[in-house]
């Protein structure tokens, strides 16, 4: 039995939840997939998959083995990529995790530019709004706020600063009035990040460095900045949102700045590119890390003196 191929086939079945879909994606027959999995289970003397007429699911042993296969195959790919000239053309699949809001900002143009330069790298991007174990979940790199990554032994390299602003639709303000001080927000419908992303005490820095703390009960909360933006445009209330996510809306008049003299002091965050601290990175990961750093450095330089922000303050 070709153990490496059997591991690849089993892992694809575990990822797709189907023998047929695994066969299609690997361009082999259903019978070959079934045979590889059966041989693997015989070799290991344990059942890896629960099979019914409608579904396939991993057993407890299968889940453990799938993670091991993922790590082994990633390591093999890394070794193969690092052999020979370090400037060899990067190739293979690069698994990336990012905040759900990144795709609406600067992430997609960066990924497009990276693919243009390294077309032999396939990108698998997973968008999440939760803490993630980079190593355990098999990601090559993450573009996230560092506190959302739980894995140890990782390298963190800063990409950008996130800055938030307060906005509302003109029709909402025409109906409810425009607040003239942070305390006045308590009389409005407020939209903001879910409580697990921030608490309900908001801090504002005003003229002459005056700091004000306001306790706000959110009328609409979400862990996704795009949903909050749409809610604000729909006139649901006053929203705390990433600056760059609403710049075009502000310019077009779709949204209006609220309390422009006051800055949300505790709504900022840093975003880093995070990756396992291996001694020898694969060519695909190494080039992606350097490409991302250079891309966002140039983005911030173009946006100076105000930094771009492409994610929900987390």
Buried (B, 14 or more C-beta within 10 A) or exposed (E): EEEEBBBBBBBBBBBBEBBEBBBBEBEBEEEBBBBBBEBBBEEBEBEBBEEEEEEBEBBEBBEEBBBEBBEBBBEEBBEEBBEEEEEEEBBBEBBBBBBBBBBBBBBEEBBEEBEEEBEEBEBEBBBBBEEBEBBEBBBBBBBBBBEBBEBEEBBBEEBBBBBBBBBBBEEBBEEBEBBEEBEBBEEBBBBBBBEEBBEEEBBBBBEEEEEBEBEBEBBBBBBBBBBBBEBBBEBBBBBBBBBBBBBEBBEEEBBBEBBEEBBBBBBBBBBBBBBBEBEEBBBBBBBBBEBBBEBBEEBBEEBEEEBBBBBBBB
